[in-house]
């Protein structure tokens, strides 16, 4: 009996030891197999912590790259500056050269070549901005000139000041006839009258649209020049053609204002319409006397 009792105790002891070993081993296995659930903020998995550390480390890397982008922007800005500085240089030089060299090459008008009898006079007045051409690039030196057109030309040639304060007393002279020049024609006509260059054609009338005759042209230029009486012995080369205009034409001839006029002489038609070219001759002589 004692023998059997000892065996039973041994068996029970072995069973007890086995149960204790199993109980100690099971919690460790359960701890290592704990499943990770994304979104759980209490995850004890050290791998997650390491991942978090990696993410934290990458953030400064992104921050470090930002200045690199800024530096690139600075390089782009520098390139833009180079382009801007080159552009005006390229544009300015050709334009300046063209403007500078065009003037001495000719009159600037397609229909006024060096062989034209009034080439030098037209070229000179164009350079002074006293005359201008037409949209097609021509000057049309043979075209007739109206009285109000000539009033502007002689005022510009002599450099007389003109403003809106200069009012015309002629009732037939209009105003604001040129969108590009608010002074044309009445204020130019007013200056001519004030300086005794013109006295009108009839009482209180200027006849602004009438064509300027050669006699009127010569008389008005001679008045503007303030010419003295020539010597009694002086013969102008043409005879008496008008008691009103001949004395002025004689003064003009004596002062050289008629030099260069084609056909001037005994058979010259003083009452024919004056041309744009002839106006240039007299204004040129007036400015160079």
Secondary structure, DSSP 4 states (H G I P E B T S, - for coil): -HHHHHHHHHHHHHHHHHHHHHHHHHHHHHHHTPPP-TT-TT---HHHHHHHHHHHHHHHHHHHHHHHHHHHHHHHHHHHHHHHHHHHHHHHHHHHHHHHHHGGGS-S-TT--TTSTTHHHHHHHHHTTS----TTS---TTSB-BHHHHHHHHHHHHT----TT-----TT--S--BTTBTTTTHHHHHHHHHTTS---SBTTB--TTSBPBHHHHHHHHHHHHTPPPPPTT---SS----TTTHHHHHHHHHHTTTTT-TT-STT--TTSBPBHHHHHHHHHHHHT-
